[in-house]
Amino acid sequence: MRGGGGGPLGMEIASACLAAGCAVTLVSEGRPLIAHLGRYLAGVLVKAALERGLAIVETGAARLERNAGCARVVLNGGGVIEAEVVVSAVGDVPNTGVAGSRVLTSRRPGTWRRSRRRTGRGTARCGAARSSRRRWPRPLSCAGTRHLPLRFEPYFWTEQFGLGLKAVGRLPVDGAPAFVEGGPGGPALMRFSHDDGSGVAVALNHRGPIPRLRRVGRAAT
């Protein structure tokens, strides 16, 4: 099996295929996961992947072709990798073109509209956004947080090659972490610091609630 894409999805698919007994080659534009996680965290996951038998081919732009009923990947330098099965997991820009120039409006709590048109009784959607009035009635007011200021923090998680990673804060991160608990290789609870003073808390094979990760990320180094 050949996989195209060195992001989290491509790596997770490669991990699952390896676990199922497939021989897997991952074709990646540069080192996998660095653009998403940063050099340190990407290194931890890539090391685990290589130890489990993943073959990684780093290249520039690549393209897919069909050849005698089989798929193949043509690399930037002209090399070719053939396989019976090719999985493409490239790109992380959402397909928002389905909405066109129409605007989503919400006239009633818990409903989404596309130019006042519905796609089903009691349900409206636009692209991947979908909700039901019966299942989502006034979520914030029901939680009693209508007048509280919202503070959104990015949250990321992935499970691959025997490792589970959860992160709260802005990714990617630079440099080495400060270990709050554990050490390199995990289980570990880590904190990275950005130049602006903000932090990112990362749990590697470390069980714990998300609110604690938020507190670790906000704590001063």
Backbone torsions as a table, in degrees:
resi	resn	phi	psi	omega
1	MET	NA	139.2	177.1
2	ARG	-118.8	134.0	179.2
3	GLY	-118.5	137.1	177.0
4	GLY	-110.2	122.6	179.1
5	GLY	126.9	118.5	-178.6
6	GLY	-101.7	25.5	176.5
7	GLY	-92.4	-174.5	-179.0
8	PRO	-57.1	-42.7	-177.7
9	LEU	-66.4	-45.4	178.5
10	GLY	-60.0	-40.2	179.7
11	MET	-69.7	-38.4	178.8
12	GLU	-66.2	-40.0	177.3
13	ILE	-64.3	-42.9	178.4
14	ALA	-61.6	-40.2	178.9
15	SER	-62.3	-44.9	-179.2
16	ALA	-65.0	-39.1	-179.8
17	CYS	-69.1	-38.3	175.5
18	LEU	-62.1	-42.4	179.8
19	ALA	-63.9	-26.7	178.6
20	ALA	-84.5	-0.4	176.7
21	GLY	96.8	10.9	-180.0
22	CYS	-86.3	150.4	168.5
23	ALA	-84.9	124.5	-169.7
24	VAL	-125.6	133.3	171.1
25	THR	-118.3	126.4	179.8
26	LEU	-103.0	123.1	176.6
27	VAL	-99.5	121.0	-173.4
28	SER	-131.9	141.7	173.5
29	GLU	-80.4	92.4	-173.6
30	GLY	84.8	-174.3	-178.3
31	ARG	-66.7	132.5	-178.9
32	PRO	-59.4	141.7	168.7
33	LEU	73.7	-9.0	-177.3
34	ILE	-62.3	-43.1	-178.8
35	ALA	-65.3	-25.1	-177.8
36	HIS	-92.1	-39.5	-170.8
37	LEU	-114.4	-25.6	-171.4
38	GLY	102.9	164.7	-171.3
39	ARG	-64.4	-41.6	-175.2
40	TYR	-66.3	-54.3	-177.4
41	LEU	-66.4	-38.0	176.7
42	ALA	-61.5	-39.2	179.3
43	GLY	-62.4	-37.8	179.7
44	VAL	-64.0	-45.4	-177.5
45	LEU	-73.4	-38.8	178.9
46	VAL	-65.7	-38.9	177.5
47	LYS	-59.8	-43.8	178.0
48	ALA	-64.4	-37.4	179.8
49	ALA	-65.2	-44.7	-179.7
50	LEU	-65.3	-37.4	179.5
51	GLU	-66.0	-25.0	179.6
52	ARG	-92.9	2.8	173.0
53	GLY	104.3	8.1	178.8
54	LEU	-73.2	132.6	172.8
55	ALA	-96.6	130.0	-177.2
56	ILE	-117.6	128.5	175.6
57	VAL	-115.3	116.0	178.2
58	GLU	-93.4	133.9	-176.4
59	THR	-151.3	175.3	170.1
60	GLY	-84.6	-138.9	177.8
61	ALA	-65.2	140.2	177.5
62	ALA	-130.5	162.2	179.7
63	ARG	-139.2	156.7	178.5
64	LEU	-98.2	140.8	176.0
65	GLU	-136.9	157.7	172.7
66	ARG	-104.5	137.9	-178.6
67	ASN	-142.4	108.1	179.1
68	ALA	55.0	43.3	177.1
69	GLY	84.3	-5.3	178.7
70	CYS	-112.8	155.2	177.5
71	ALA	-94.1	150.9	174.8
72	ARG	-145.6	156.0	179.8
73	VAL	-108.1	123.0	178.0
74	VAL	-98.2	118.8	-175.2
75	LEU	-80.7	167.2	-176.9
76	ASN	-61.3	-36.3	-178.5
77	GLY	-84.7	2.1	178.7
78	GLY	103.2	-9.4	177.0
79	GLY	-68.6	159.9	-177.4
80	VAL	-130.3	135.4	174.1
81	ILE	-120.1	120.4	-178.9
82	GLU	-103.9	151.0	-178.9
83	ALA	-159.4	155.5	175.2
84	GLU	-72.9	-33.2	-179.2
85	VAL	-130.5	130.7	175.5
86	VAL	-123.9	128.0	177.2
87	VAL	-111.9	124.3	178.8
88	SER	-102.4	122.5	177.8
89	ALA	-134.7	66.9	-175.4
90	VAL	-118.7	146.4	176.5
91	GLY	88.7	137.6	179.3
92	ASP	-131.3	26.3	176.9
93	VAL	-95.9	120.5	-177.3
94	PRO	-64.6	147.0	178.8
95	ASN	-82.6	90.4	-179.2
96	THR	-97.3	1.8	-178.4
97	GLY	-66.0	-19.4	-179.4
98	VAL	-61.5	-25.5	-178.8
99	ALA	-77.5	-20.5	-178.6
100	GLY	59.2	-138.0	179.9
101	SER	-97.2	6.8	-177.8
102	ARG	-81.5	151.7	-172.7
103	VAL	-110.0	136.3	174.2
104	LEU	-76.5	133.9	174.5
105	THR	-129.4	155.6	178.6
106	SER	-131.0	98.2	-179.0
107	ARG	-86.0	-24.2	179.1
108	ARG	-127.6	148.7	179.1
109	PRO	-58.3	133.5	174.0
110	GLY	82.0	13.1	178.6
111	THR	-125.1	147.3	173.7
112	TRP	-116.7	141.3	-178.6
113	ARG	-127.9	150.2	172.4
114	ARG	-124.8	103.8	-177.2
115	SER	50.3	41.4	175.9
116	ARG	63.0	21.2	179.3
117	ARG	-112.0	138.3	179.8
118	ARG	-107.4	154.4	179.4
119	THR	-104.5	-5.8	179.3
120	GLY	-170.2	164.1	-178.4
121	ARG	-68.1	119.4	179.0
122	GLY	79.3	2.1	-177.0
123	THR	-135.4	139.2	175.2
124	ALA	-135.2	153.7	-177.5
125	ARG	-155.3	162.2	170.9
126	CYS	-146.5	111.8	-175.6
127	GLY	64.5	-124.5	-178.3
128	ALA	-91.4	-3.6	-179.8
129	ALA	-82.9	120.8	-176.1
130	ARG	-149.7	139.2	179.1
131	SER	-153.6	164.9	179.4
132	SER	-127.7	138.0	-179.8
133	ARG	-61.7	-34.3	-177.1
134	ARG	-71.1	-31.1	-174.2
135	ARG	-96.8	-12.8	-173.8
136	TRP	-136.9	64.8	-178.7
137	PRO	-90.1	110.7	174.8
138	ARG	48.4	66.4	-173.1
139	PRO	-62.7	-41.9	-177.2
140	LEU	-72.2	-39.8	-179.3
141	SER	-68.4	-34.6	177.2
142	CYS	-65.6	-31.1	179.6
143	ALA	-83.0	-6.5	178.7
144	GLY	75.1	25.9	-176.7
145	THR	-119.5	25.9	-173.9
146	ARG	-59.3	-37.6	-173.4
147	HIS	-104.7	8.0	179.2
148	LEU	-88.9	139.1	176.5
149	PRO	-67.0	138.6	-179.8
150	LEU	-93.5	134.8	178.0
151	ARG	-122.4	99.3	-176.6
152	PHE	-83.4	135.5	176.6
153	GLU	-129.3	132.9	179.7
154	PRO	-61.1	142.2	177.9
155	TYR	-132.2	132.2	-178.2
156	PHE	-133.6	142.7	173.4
157	TRP	-148.0	152.8	175.5
158	THR	-155.0	150.3	174.7
159	GLU	-129.3	119.8	-177.4
160	GLN	-162.1	142.8	174.6
161	PHE	53.0	39.8	176.9
162	GLY	81.0	5.3	-179.2
163	LEU	-118.9	141.3	172.9
164	GLY	-116.8	123.9	-176.6
165	LEU	-124.1	129.9	175.1
166	LYS	-126.0	140.1	-178.4
167	ALA	-140.5	140.0	173.5
168	VAL	-123.2	119.8	-178.3
169	GLY	131.7	179.6	-175.3
170	ARG	-81.5	124.3	175.4
171	LEU	-108.6	152.3	4.6
172	PRO	-80.6	171.6	179.9
173	VAL	-119.8	152.7	178.9
174	ASP	-109.7	153.4	174.2
175	GLY	76.8	-174.1	-179.7
176	ALA	-92.7	154.7	-177.5
177	PRO	-87.1	165.0	164.9
178	ALA	-95.9	129.1	-177.2
179	PHE	-88.5	117.5	176.0
180	VAL	-80.5	-41.7	175.3
181	GLU	-143.0	148.4	177.3
182	GLY	75.0	-159.3	-176.9
183	GLY	-155.7	-172.6	-178.0
184	PRO	-54.8	137.8	-179.7
185	GLY	91.6	-18.5	177.4
186	GLY	79.3	169.0	-2.8
187	PRO	-62.6	142.3	-175.5
188	ALA	-156.4	150.0	170.9
189	LEU	-118.6	119.8	-172.6
190	MET	-122.3	161.3	173.4
191	ARG	-135.9	129.3	174.3
192	PHE	-108.3	151.2	179.8
193	SER	-119.9	135.0	173.0
194	HIS	-89.5	164.8	-179.2
195	ASP	-63.0	-27.2	-179.1
196	ASP	-83.2	4.0	178.3
197	GLY	94.9	-12.5	178.0
198	SER	-73.8	158.0	-176.3
199	GLY	-123.9	162.9	175.8
200	VAL	-130.0	123.1	177.6
201	ALA	-98.1	134.2	-177.1
202	VAL	-131.4	129.8	175.2
203	ALA	-110.1	124.3	179.4
204	LEU	-115.9	110.6	-174.6
205	ASN	49.8	36.3	-176.9
206	HIS	-123.5	119.2	-178.2
207	ARG	-83.0	138.1	178.5
208	GLY	173.5	158.2	-177.8
209	PRO	-74.5	152.2	178.9
210	ILE	-61.2	-39.2	177.5
211	PRO	-55.7	-33.3	177.7
212	ARG	-68.5	-37.6	175.8
213	LEU	-60.6	-40.0	178.3
214	ARG	-61.8	-43.0	-179.6
215	ARG	-64.8	-40.8	178.7
216	VAL	-64.7	-40.3	179.1
217	GLY	-65.9	-32.0	-178.5
218	ARG	-84.0	-19.1	-176.4
219	ALA	-66.1	148.5	178.0
220	ALA	-75.0	144.7	177.9
221	THR	-77.0	NA	NA
